[in-house]
Amino acid sequence: MNYFVHESSYIDKNVDIGDGTKIWHFCHVQKGTRIGKQCSLGQNVYISSNVKIGNGVKIQNNVSVYEGVELEDFVFCGPSMVFTNDLTPRSKYPKGAGGYKKTLVKYGASIGANATIVCGNTIGKWAMIASGAVVTKDVPDYAIMAGVPAKQIDWVCECGIPLRGGINCEKCGREYTLVKGQLLEKSK
Ligand SMILES: [Zn+2]
């Protein structure tokens, strides 16, 4: 085994964990879940059954990734951010796994501390969700979303620098173009 699990954590049967991944204190990973290579799960992280997590994903302390959530490669989940999988839960009328709404977080996206992602939505690649934001709809690639409910306030470069109303990054030199309201990286 080429990954690390702290002795205080529980990994259920039939879980795949990639090389170089580190799972720190007081975590629980449930059955049927796949976690990629070089990931980091901080303290008190819960991963439900049948969840797919890509490579290079960082999950900070106190995050629960419920069934129906998928995280692509290099997603960042800030401390105590919240996923959901049921829009209208009732204790008396549980929907079961078949009733869960899906949430997809695409390649490279970052979710700030204490943000909430309402289920049934997709977060675009390299998007950035501000801390404390509540995401209630799909998020375009490279969008910065803030507030409750979250609204787009800017675009952000792949390198993490806000584009401040422009579409080229002053820091790393990446250039983008806007096509029908979607930001795309210019091919070199
Ligand atoms: Zn940049």
Boltz pocket constraint, residues with backbone or C-beta under 6 A from the ligand:
constraints:
  - pocket:
      binder: B
      contacts: [[A, 157], [A, 158], [A, 159], [A, 160], [A, 161], [A, 169], [A, 170], [A, 171], [A, 172], [A, 173], [A, 174]]
      max_distance: 6.0
